[in-house]
Amino acid sequence: MSPHAGARPPGSLARATNPRGTILRLATYFRAFRVGLAAVAACILAYTVAGLAGPYLMGIALDRFIEGRDAVGLARLATVMLVAFGVGNALQVVASWLMAGLSQRALKRLRGDLFRHLQTLPIAFFERHASGELLSRLTNDMDAINQAVGQNVTALLASTLAMSGILIAMFALNHWLALASLLVVPLMLWFARFVAVYTRRGFKELQQQVGVLHALLEESIGGQRVIRAFRREESVLGSFQERNESVYRVGVSANTYALLLMPLTSVLGTLFVIVLAGLGGWLALEGLVSVGVIATFISYGQNFVQPLRQISNLYNTLQAAVAGAERIFEVLDTPGEVDTATAPVSRLAAKSPSGGLRGDVSFEHVTFGYLPGRATLDDVSFEVRQGQRVALVGPTGAGKTTVIQVLTRFYEIESGTIRIDGTDIRELTKADLRSQIGVVLQDTFLFGATVMDNLRYGMLDASDDEVFRAAEVADADHFIRQLPQGYRTMLSERGGNLSRGQRQLLAIARTLLANPPLLVLDEATSNVDTRTEARIQTALSRLMKGRTSFVVAHRMSTIRDADLVLVMDHGQIVERGTHVELLAARGLYARLAGSSVEAHDG
């Protein structure tokens, strides 16, 4: 499946499914900080009131002290206004500081919930979603929420309180002028709501397109060797330009709507002041209001428009935050991997005379398909005894790797039964089952940590001596000690500073240290030179000794020594036997062995 599957056509706008519900759900992450939020709200209320006091005191200064030529009273009032201004600004700083701390704590919880939930999702989820697109939700979407909540929530609340307070103060001063102002307010709010709807849709689609672009970038950066080897630079550049154009078009659409709000509010704000000045001037000429009241109203009118303009400026980040939160909650709402089993592996160990798993495995009429109605495994049955080596061979898409996928319960079978030591694996917890299976893949994954940390990944409490012994058995100790800091050498991303063979030997040592009774080797010796293959084969032989092993292979050197070879084609086992027996049968296996074109994956 394409990593970009599910992306919408460029330019289409996604409707935010439930912005109100998303905001309410996001708010639940702040419930634990009620006291801190109350303190923030108190600070905002206090500095908003302090801001509202300025125009009111200015009106008093005009009517009482300037008209009465009272210089002393004017000085006292100016001092009060200065104090109100200073206190208001100080409280604004305190509110911003408190909100920054609270928002970071809440977002830390959200980020933790998202990452924790990702660890519970089934493998199928990660195969349907590109890693870059998921990374975009952890970074870009979370940053959008952080910017909105940490920096703009206090400004939004202050603006809303300021608008409400201005309306209350206007009605307290003169209800006729206040009623006249209300004629303009609904029009302003309607325009704001109209623009908000389209802005929200646009920003959600923008973030989706950015996620797709992110996935393409990660893919192209990680695949530079392949891109250059096949001279696909122009093709990759073309794909990038196409996706970049999509981000451009959707971004222009989203930002155009967002930026419309500010000029619209400016025009309506000017109209607001004109209405107040015209009506106020007429009332003053009639002697119904004082000049100070008119000045206060005009100041309040300008101050009323300012919060609305501020809200319009915040819409970019607010709508991006809502869209980002929706995308994060989509992942959180994806059902995790279901595991109703409660039986521990110790239940199997109790049946064994040695006190551990024997490693007998049986598939009984197993059927499975990745897609409904299309069986990848079709009535597969076989038995493997303790310590046997089983090779799975066949053409591409035959179902070899799928056998491994269902054995490890990365996917659940549709019908039939898989047993280990006579027990249905669905009765065992997935974590316990997987702890008994060691996996060595063709494409070894190493973490950006020290060699020692990578080797300990399957057994975190292993001592240094145990790690050294596992590396020696895997024939990895020699090259590890030649690294700049030996076992303490930091590996680059995916072990890029090691050769493919060295990475494979580390994977074998890691599995040896974990000491699992069952082994899965999926093309573990492919894509290496003959000399390196010999070293890996030797290490694998030591690893498989005494363990039940499943080997997905295409090289005869891997298959020859198998106790049982299962030849698969179209999801069925079409031949079974030893290497010699199958060659003598002159069937599919003999043809594959003769042409050396066996598949790498199933």
C-alpha positions as CSV (number, residue, x, y, z in Angstrom):
1,M,0.0,0.0,0.0
2,S,1.2,3.4,-0.8
3,P,2.5,5.4,2.1
4,H,0.4,8.3,0.9
5,A,-2.8,6.3,0.7
6,G,-5.9,8.1,1.9
7,A,-4.6,11.6,1.0
8,R,-7.3,13.8,-0.5
9,P,-6.9,15.3,-3.9
10,P,-4.9,18.5,-3.8
11,G,-6.9,21.6,-3.2
12,S,-10.0,19.8,-1.7
13,L,-11.0,21.2,1.7
14,A,-11.7,18.9,4.6
15,R,-14.6,19.9,6.9
16,A,-13.7,19.9,10.5
17,T,-16.0,17.2,11.9
18,N,-16.6,18.5,15.4
19,P,-14.6,21.6,16.4
20,R,-16.6,22.3,19.5
21,G,-16.2,18.7,20.7
22,T,-12.5,18.8,19.9
23,I,-12.0,22.0,22.0
24,L,-14.0,20.5,24.9
25,R,-11.9,17.3,24.7
26,L,-8.7,19.3,24.6
27,A,-9.9,21.2,27.6
28,T,-10.0,18.0,29.7
29,Y,-6.3,18.0,29.7
30,F,-6.4,21.2,31.8
31,R,-8.9,19.9,34.4
32,A,-6.1,18.9,36.8
33,F,-4.9,22.5,36.8
34,R,-8.1,24.2,37.9
35,V,-6.4,26.3,40.6
36,G,-3.8,27.6,38.2
37,L,-6.4,28.3,35.6
38,A,-8.5,30.2,38.1
39,A,-5.4,32.4,39.0
40,V,-4.9,33.0,35.3
41,A,-8.5,34.0,34.8
42,A,-8.3,36.3,37.9
43,C,-5.3,38.1,36.5
44,I,-6.9,38.4,33.0
45,L,-10.1,39.8,34.6
46,A,-8.1,42.3,36.7
47,Y,-6.0,43.6,33.9
48,T,-9.0,43.8,31.6
49,V,-10.8,45.9,34.2
50,A,-7.7,48.1,34.5
51,G,-7.7,48.6,30.7
52,L,-11.4,49.5,30.8
53,A,-10.8,52.1,33.5
54,G,-8.6,54.2,31.2
55,P,-11.3,55.6,28.8
56,Y,-13.7,56.1,31.7
57,L,-11.2,58.1,33.6
58,M,-10.3,60.1,30.5
59,G,-14.0,61.1,30.2
60,I,-14.0,62.2,33.8
61,A,-10.9,64.2,33.2
62,L,-12.5,66.1,30.3
63,D,-15.8,66.8,32.0
64,R,-14.7,67.5,35.5
65,F,-11.0,68.6,35.7
66,I,-10.1,70.0,32.3
67,E,-13.4,71.9,31.9
68,G,-13.2,73.0,35.5
69,R,-9.5,73.9,35.1
70,D,-8.6,71.8,38.2
71,A,-4.9,71.0,37.7
72,V,-4.5,69.3,41.1
73,G,-7.5,67.0,40.5
74,L,-6.2,66.3,37.0
75,A,-2.8,65.3,38.3
76,R,-4.3,63.0,40.9
77,L,-6.4,61.3,38.2
78,A,-3.4,61.0,35.9
79,T,-1.6,59.2,38.7
80,V,-4.5,56.8,39.1
81,M,-4.5,56.1,35.4
82,L,-0.7,55.5,35.5
83,V,-1.1,53.1,38.4
84,A,-3.9,51.2,36.6
85,F,-1.8,51.0,33.4
86,G,1.2,49.6,35.4
87,V,-0.8,47.1,37.4
88,G,-2.6,46.0,34.3
89,N,0.6,45.3,32.4
90,A,2.2,43.5,35.4
91,L,-0.8,41.2,35.7
92,Q,-0.7,40.6,32.0
93,V,2.9,39.3,32.3
94,V,1.9,37.1,35.3
95,A,-1.0,35.6,33.5
96,S,1.1,34.8,30.4
97,W,3.8,33.2,32.6
98,L,1.3,31.1,34.5
99,M,-0.5,30.0,31.3
100,A,2.8,29.0,29.6
101,G,3.6,26.7,32.5
102,L,0.1,25.2,32.7
103,S,-0.1,24.7,28.9
104,Q,3.2,22.9,28.8
105,R,2.2,20.5,31.5
106,A,-1.1,19.7,29.8
107,L,0.5,19.3,26.4
108,K,3.1,17.0,28.0
109,R,0.3,14.8,29.1
110,L,-1.3,14.9,25.6
111,R,2.0,14.1,23.9
112,G,2.6,11.3,26.3
113,D,-0.9,9.8,25.7
114,L,-0.4,10.0,21.9
115,F,3.0,8.3,22.0
116,R,1.8,5.7,24.5
117,H,-1.2,4.9,22.4
118,L,1.0,4.6,19.3
119,Q,2.8,1.7,21.1
120,T,-0.5,-0.2,21.4
121,L,-1.7,0.1,17.8
122,P,-1.6,-2.9,15.6
123,I,1.1,-3.4,12.9
124,A,-1.6,-2.9,10.3
125,F,-2.1,0.7,11.4
126,F,1.6,1.5,10.7
127,E,1.5,-0.2,7.3
128,R,-1.5,2.0,6.4
129,H,0.1,5.3,7.6
130,A,3.4,6.7,6.5
131,S,5.8,7.3,9.4
132,G,6.4,10.9,8.2
133,E,2.6,11.6,8.4
134,L,2.4,10.2,11.9
135,L,5.5,12.1,12.9
136,S,3.8,15.3,11.6
137,R,1.0,14.7,14.2
138,L,3.5,14.4,17.0
139,T,5.4,17.5,15.9
140,N,3.6,19.9,13.6
141,D,0.1,19.3,15.0
142,M,1.4,19.4,18.6
143,D,3.3,22.6,17.9
144,A,0.1,24.2,16.5
145,I,-1.7,23.4,19.7
146,N,1.2,24.6,21.8
147,Q,1.3,27.9,20.0
148,A,-2.4,28.5,20.3
149,V,-2.8,27.3,23.9
150,G,0.5,28.5,25.4
151,Q,0.6,31.9,23.7
152,N,-2.9,32.9,22.5
153,V,-5.5,31.6,24.9
154,T,-4.9,34.3,27.4
155,A,-5.1,36.9,24.6
156,L,-8.3,35.4,23.4
157,L,-9.9,35.4,26.8
158,A,-8.7,38.9,27.5
159,S,-10.1,40.1,24.2
160,T,-13.5,38.4,24.8
161,L,-13.7,40.0,28.3
162,A,-12.7,43.3,27.0
163,M,-15.4,43.3,24.3
164,S,-18.0,42.2,26.9
165,G,-16.8,44.8,29.4
166,I,-16.9,47.6,26.8
167,L,-20.5,46.8,26.0
168,I,-21.5,46.8,29.7
169,A,-19.7,50.1,30.2
170,M,-21.4,51.7,27.2
171,F,-24.8,50.8,28.4
172,A,-24.0,52.2,31.9
173,L,-22.9,55.5,30.3
174,N,-25.6,56.0,27.7
175,H,-28.0,53.4,26.5
176,W,-28.9,55.3,23.2
177,L,-25.3,55.3,22.1
178,A,-24.9,51.7,23.3
179,L,-27.9,50.6,21.2
180,A,-26.5,52.4,18.2
181,S,-23.2,50.5,18.5
182,L,-25.1,47.2,18.7
183,L,-26.3,47.7,15.2
184,V,-22.7,47.2,14.0
185,V,-21.7,44.5,16.4
186,P,-23.8,41.6,15.0
187,L,-22.5,42.4,11.5
188,M,-18.9,42.2,12.8
189,L,-19.6,38.9,14.5
190,W,-21.3,37.4,11.5
191,F,-18.4,38.2,9.3
192,A,-16.0,36.7,11.9
193,R,-18.1,33.5,12.0
194,F,-18.4,33.2,8.2
195,V,-14.6,33.5,7.8
196,A,-13.9,31.2,10.7
197,V,-15.8,28.3,9.1
198,Y,-13.8,28.3,5.9
199,T,-10.5,29.1,7.8
200,R,-11.0,26.0,10.0
201,R,-11.6,23.7,7.0
202,G,-8.6,25.1,5.1
203,F,-6.2,24.7,8.0
204,K,-7.2,21.1,8.6
205,E,-6.6,20.3,5.0
206,L,-3.3,22.2,5.1
207,Q,-2.0,20.2,8.0
208,Q,-3.0,16.9,6.2
209,Q,-1.1,18.0,3.1
210,V,1.9,19.0,5.2
211,G,1.8,15.5,6.7
212,V,1.9,13.9,3.3
213,L,4.8,16.2,2.3
214,H,6.6,15.3,5.5
215,A,6.3,11.6,4.6
216,L,7.6,12.2,1.1
217,L,10.6,14.1,2.5
218,E,11.4,11.4,5.1
219,E,11.1,8.7,2.4
220,S,13.4,10.6,-0.1
221,I,16.0,11.4,2.6
222,G,16.1,7.8,3.8
223,G,16.3,6.4,0.3
224,Q,19.0,8.6,-1.1
225,R,21.2,5.6,-2.1
226,V,18.4,3.9,-4.0
227,I,17.3,7.2,-5.6
228,R,20.8,7.9,-6.9
229,A,21.6,4.3,-7.9
230,F,18.5,4.3,-10.1
231,R,19.0,7.9,-11.2
232,R,15.5,8.9,-10.0
233,E,16.4,12.4,-8.7
234,E,14.2,14.1,-11.3
235,S,11.3,11.8,-10.5
236,V,11.6,12.4,-6.8
237,L,11.9,16.2,-7.4
238,G,8.7,16.0,-9.5
239,S,6.9,14.2,-6.7
240,F,8.1,16.8,-4.3
241,Q,7.1,19.7,-6.5
242,E,3.6,18.1,-6.9
243,R,3.1,17.8,-3.2
244,N,4.7,21.2,-2.5
245,E,2.2,22.7,-5.0
246,S,-0.6,21.0,-3.1
247,V,0.6,22.5,0.2
248,Y,0.9,25.9,-1.6
249,R,-2.6,25.9,-3.0
250,V,-4.3,24.7,0.2
251,G,-2.1,27.1,2.2
252,V,-3.1,30.1,0.0
253,S,-6.8,29.2,0.4
254,A,-6.6,28.7,4.2
255,N,-4.6,31.9,4.8
256,T,-6.7,34.0,2.4
257,Y,-9.8,33.3,4.4
258,A,-7.9,33.9,7.7
259,L,-6.4,37.2,6.5
260,L,-9.8,38.4,5.2
261,L,-11.0,39.0,8.8
262,M,-8.6,41.8,9.6
263,P,-9.4,44.1,6.8
264,L,-13.1,43.4,7.3
265,T,-13.0,44.2,11.0
266,S,-11.0,47.4,10.1
267,V,-13.8,48.6,7.8
268,L,-16.5,47.7,10.3
269,G,-14.5,49.2,13.1
270,T,-14.3,52.5,11.2
271,L,-18.0,52.3,10.6
272,F,-18.5,51.7,14.3
273,V,-16.5,54.8,15.3
274,I,-18.3,56.9,12.6
275,V,-21.7,55.9,14.0
276,L,-20.7,56.7,17.5
277,A,-19.1,60.1,16.6
278,G,-22.1,61.1,14.4
279,L,-24.8,60.1,16.9
280,G,-22.8,61.3,19.9
281,G,-22.1,64.7,18.2
282,W,-25.8,65.2,17.6
283,L,-26.7,64.2,21.2
284,A,-24.0,66.7,22.5
285,L,-25.4,69.5,20.4
286,E,-28.8,68.7,21.9
287,G,-27.3,68.8,25.3
288,L,-28.1,65.2,26.1
289,V,-24.5,64.0,26.7
290,S,-21.3,65.6,27.7
291,V,-18.1,65.9,25.6
292,G,-16.4,63.5,28.0
293,V,-19.0,60.8,27.5
294,I,-18.6,61.1,23.7
295,A,-14.8,60.9,24.0
296,T,-15.2,57.8,26.3
297,F,-17.5,56.2,23.8
298,I,-15.2,56.8,20.9
299,S,-12.3,55.4,22.9
300,Y,-14.4,52.4,23.9
301,G,-15.4,52.0,20.2
302,Q,-11.8,51.9,19.1
303,N,-10.9,49.5,22.0
304,F,-13.9,47.3,21.0
305,V,-12.5,46.9,17.5
306,Q,-9.0,46.2,18.8
307,P,-9.9,42.9,20.5
308,L,-11.8,41.8,17.4
309,R,-8.8,42.5,15.3
310,Q,-6.6,40.6,17.7
311,I,-9.0,37.6,17.5
312,S,-8.7,37.8,13.7
313,N,-4.9,37.7,14.0
314,L,-5.2,34.7,16.3
315,Y,-7.4,32.7,13.9
316,N,-4.5,31.3,11.9
317,T,-3.1,29.6,15.0
318,L,-6.4,28.9,16.7
319,Q,-7.9,27.1,13.6
320,A,-4.6,25.3,13.0
321,A,-4.7,24.1,16.6
322,V,-8.3,22.8,16.3
323,A,-7.4,21.0,13.1
324,G,-4.2,19.6,14.7
325,A,-6.1,18.5,17.8
326,E,-8.7,16.7,15.6
327,R,-5.9,14.8,13.8
328,I,-4.3,13.8,17.1
329,F,-7.6,12.6,18.6
330,E,-8.2,10.6,15.4
331,V,-5.1,8.6,16.3
332,L,-6.1,8.4,20.0
333,D,-9.5,7.1,18.9
334,T,-8.0,4.3,16.8
335,P,-8.6,1.1,18.7
336,G,-5.4,-0.4,20.1
337,E,-4.3,-4.0,19.6
338,V,-6.9,-6.3,21.2
339,D,-5.5,-8.9,23.6
340,T,-8.1,-10.7,25.7
341,A,-5.8,-13.5,26.6
342,T,-4.7,-13.8,30.3
343,A,-2.6,-16.9,30.3
344,P,1.2,-16.4,30.9
345,V,3.8,-18.3,29.1
346,S,4.7,-20.0,32.4
347,R,1.6,-22.1,31.8
348,L,3.4,-23.7,28.9
349,A,6.7,-23.9,30.8
350,A,4.9,-25.8,33.6
351,K,4.1,-28.6,31.1
352,S,7.7,-29.1,30.1
353,P,10.0,-31.4,32.2
354,S,12.8,-28.8,31.8
355,G,10.7,-26.0,33.1
356,G,10.9,-24.0,29.9
357,L,9.2,-24.0,26.5
358,R,9.9,-27.1,24.4
359,G,9.2,-25.2,21.2
360,D,6.8,-27.6,19.4
361,V,4.7,-25.5,16.9
362,S,1.7,-26.6,14.8
363,F,-0.4,-24.8,12.3
364,E,-3.9,-26.4,11.9
365,H,-5.9,-25.4,8.9
366,V,-4.9,-21.7,9.2
367,T,-6.5,-19.2,6.9
368,F,-5.7,-15.5,6.8
369,G,-6.0,-12.5,4.4
370,Y,-4.9,-8.9,4.7
371,L,-7.9,-7.9,2.7
372,P,-11.4,-9.4,3.0
373,G,-12.1,-12.1,0.5
374,R,-8.4,-12.5,-0.5
375,A,-6.6,-15.3,1.4
376,T,-2.9,-14.9,1.8
377,L,-2.8,-18.2,3.7
378,D,-5.3,-20.8,2.6
379,D,-5.8,-23.8,4.8
380,V,-2.1,-24.1,5.9
381,S,-1.2,-27.0,8.2
382,F,2.2,-28.3,9.4
383,E,4.0,-29.5,12.5
384,V,7.4,-28.6,13.8
385,R,9.1,-30.4,16.7
386,Q,11.4,-28.9,19.3
387,G,14.8,-27.8,17.9
388,Q,13.9,-28.3,14.3
389,R,14.9,-25.9,11.5
390,V,12.1,-25.1,9.1
391,A,12.8,-23.3,5.8
392,L,10.0,-21.4,4.1
393,V,10.6,-20.9,0.4
394,G,8.5,-19.9,-2.6
395,P,7.9,-17.1,-5.1
396,T,7.0,-13.6,-4.2
397,G,3.6,-13.3,-2.5
398,A,3.5,-17.0,-1.7
399,G,2.8,-16.3,2.0
400,K,6.1,-17.0,3.6
401,T,6.4,-13.8,5.7
402,T,2.7,-14.0,6.5
403,V,3.4,-17.3,8.3
404,I,5.7,-15.3,10.6
405,Q,3.2,-12.5,10.9
406,V,0.5,-14.7,12.3
407,L,2.9,-16.8,14.4
408,T,3.9,-13.6,16.3
409,R,0.3,-12.5,16.3
410,F,1.1,-9.2,14.5
411,Y,-2.1,-10.2,12.6
412,E,-4.9,-12.5,13.9
413,I,-5.9,-15.5,11.8
414,E,-9.4,-15.8,10.4
415,S,-9.8,-19.5,11.0
416,G,-7.8,-22.5,12.2
417,T,-5.4,-22.8,15.1
418,I,-1.8,-22.1,15.8
419,R,-0.4,-24.0,18.8
420,I,2.9,-23.8,20.8
421,D,3.5,-26.9,23.0
422,G,-0.1,-27.9,22.4
423,T,-1.6,-24.5,23.6
424,D,-3.5,-22.2,21.2
425,I,-1.4,-19.0,21.0
426,R,-4.6,-16.9,21.3
427,E,-4.8,-18.1,24.9
428,L,-1.4,-16.5,25.7
429,T,-0.9,-12.8,26.1
430,K,0.8,-11.2,23.1
431,A,3.6,-9.7,25.2
432,D,4.4,-13.1,26.7
433,L,4.2,-14.9,23.4
434,R,6.5,-12.4,21.7
435,S,9.0,-12.6,24.5
436,Q,9.5,-16.2,23.5
437,I,10.2,-15.5,19.9
438,G,13.5,-14.0,18.7
439,V,13.4,-12.2,15.3
440,V,16.3,-11.5,13.0
441,L,15.2,-9.6,9.9
442,Q,16.7,-8.8,6.5
443,D,16.7,-5.1,7.2
444,T,18.2,-4.9,10.7
445,F,16.9,-2.0,12.8
446,L,19.4,-0.4,15.2
447,F,18.7,2.6,17.4
448,G,20.7,5.8,17.7
449,A,22.3,4.6,21.0
450,T,25.5,2.8,22.0
451,V,26.4,-0.7,20.7
452,M,25.9,-1.9,24.3
453,D,22.4,-0.4,24.6
454,N,21.4,-1.9,21.2
455,L,22.6,-5.4,22.3
456,R,20.7,-5.1,25.6
457,Y,17.5,-4.1,23.9
458,G,16.0,-7.6,24.3
459,M,17.3,-8.1,27.9
460,L,17.7,-4.8,29.7
461,D,19.1,-6.3,32.9
462,A,21.9,-8.2,31.2
463,S,25.3,-7.7,32.7
464,D,28.3,-6.5,30.7
465,D,29.8,-10.0,30.7
466,E,26.6,-11.5,29.4
467,V,26.6,-9.0,26.5
468,F,30.3,-9.7,25.8
469,R,29.6,-13.5,25.7
470,A,26.6,-13.1,23.3
471,A,28.7,-10.9,21.0
472,E,31.5,-13.5,21.0
473,V,29.1,-16.3,20.1
474,A,27.7,-14.2,17.3
475,D,31.2,-13.4,16.0
476,A,30.6,-9.7,16.6
477,D,33.0,-9.0,19.5
478,H,36.1,-8.6,17.2
479,F,34.7,-5.8,15.1
480,I,32.9,-4.1,18.0
481,R,36.2,-3.7,19.9
482,Q,37.7,-2.1,16.8
483,L,35.1,0.7,16.8
484,P,36.3,4.1,18.2
485,Q,34.8,3.5,21.7
486,G,34.2,-0.2,21.4
487,Y,30.9,-1.2,23.0
488,R,30.3,2.4,24.1
489,T,30.4,3.6,20.5
490,M,27.3,5.7,19.5
491,L,25.5,4.4,16.4
492,S,24.0,6.8,13.9
493,E,20.4,6.5,12.9
494,R,19.6,2.9,12.0
495,G,23.2,2.0,12.4
496,G,24.3,3.8,9.3
497,N,27.9,3.9,10.4
498,L,28.2,0.1,10.3
499,S,28.2,-2.2,7.3
500,R,25.2,-4.4,6.5
501,G,27.0,-7.5,7.7
502,Q,28.0,-5.8,11.0
503,R,24.4,-4.7,11.6
504,Q,23.2,-8.3,11.0
505,L,25.8,-9.7,13.4
506,L,24.7,-7.2,16.1
507,A,21.1,-8.3,15.5
508,I,22.1,-12.0,16.0
509,A,24.0,-11.1,19.2
510,R,21.0,-9.1,20.5
511,T,18.7,-12.1,19.9
512,L,21.2,-14.5,21.5
513,L,21.3,-12.4,24.6
514,A,17.5,-12.5,24.8
515,N,17.7,-16.3,24.6
516,P,14.3,-17.1,23.2
517,P,13.2,-20.7,22.6
518,L,11.7,-19.9,19.2
519,L,13.5,-18.1,16.3
520,V,12.3,-16.3,13.2
521,L,15.0,-15.5,10.5
522,D,13.5,-13.5,7.7
523,E,16.1,-13.3,4.9
524,A,18.8,-12.8,7.5
525,T,21.7,-13.5,5.0
526,S,20.4,-11.7,1.9
527,N,22.2,-8.7,0.3
528,V,25.7,-9.5,1.8
529,D,28.8,-10.7,0.2
530,T,29.8,-14.4,0.3
531,R,32.5,-13.9,3.0
532,T,30.1,-12.0,5.2
533,E,27.4,-14.5,4.6
534,A,29.7,-17.3,5.8
535,R,30.3,-15.4,9.1
536,I,26.6,-14.7,9.5
537,Q,25.7,-18.4,8.7
538,T,28.2,-19.5,11.4
539,A,26.6,-17.1,13.9
540,L,23.1,-18.2,12.9
541,S,24.0,-21.9,13.4
542,R,25.1,-21.1,16.9
543,L,21.9,-19.1,17.5
544,M,19.6,-21.9,16.1
545,K,21.3,-24.7,18.1
546,G,18.6,-26.3,20.3
547,R,16.0,-23.8,19.2
548,T,12.9,-24.2,17.0
549,S,13.7,-22.0,14.0
550,F,11.7,-20.7,11.1
551,V,13.8,-19.4,8.3
552,V,12.4,-17.4,5.4
553,A,15.1,-17.9,2.8
554,H,16.1,-17.8,-0.8
555,R,19.7,-18.9,-0.7
556,M,20.5,-22.6,-0.9
557,S,23.2,-22.2,1.7
558,T,20.5,-21.3,4.2
559,I,18.0,-24.0,3.2
560,R,20.3,-27.1,2.8
561,D,20.6,-27.8,6.5
562,A,16.9,-27.4,7.3
563,D,15.2,-30.3,8.9
564,L,12.0,-29.4,7.0
565,V,11.4,-27.3,3.9
566,L,8.0,-26.0,3.3
567,V,7.4,-24.8,-0.3
568,M,4.6,-22.2,-0.6
569,D,2.7,-20.9,-3.6
570,H,-0.5,-18.8,-3.6
571,G,-0.9,-19.1,0.1
572,Q,-0.7,-22.9,0.3
573,I,2.0,-25.5,1.1
574,V,2.5,-27.3,-2.2
575,E,5.6,-29.3,-1.3
576,R,7.3,-30.4,2.0
577,G,10.4,-32.4,2.8
578,T,14.1,-32.1,3.1
579,H,16.3,-30.3,0.6
580,V,17.4,-33.6,-1.0
581,E,13.9,-35.1,-1.1
582,L,12.5,-32.0,-2.8
583,L,15.2,-31.8,-5.4
584,A,14.5,-35.5,-6.2
585,A,10.8,-34.7,-6.6
586,R,11.6,-32.3,-9.5
587,G,8.7,-30.0,-8.6
588,L,8.5,-26.3,-7.8
589,Y,11.3,-26.4,-5.3
590,A,13.7,-28.0,-7.8
591,R,12.8,-25.3,-10.4
592,L,13.4,-22.5,-7.8
593,A,16.7,-24.0,-6.7
594,G,17.8,-24.4,-10.3
595,S,16.9,-20.8,-11.3
596,S,18.0,-19.2,-8.0
597,V,15.1,-16.7,-8.3
598,E,13.4,-17.5,-5.0
599,A,11.6,-14.6,-3.5
600,H,12.7,-12.4,-0.7
601,D,9.3,-11.8,0.9
602,G,5.9,-13.2,1.0
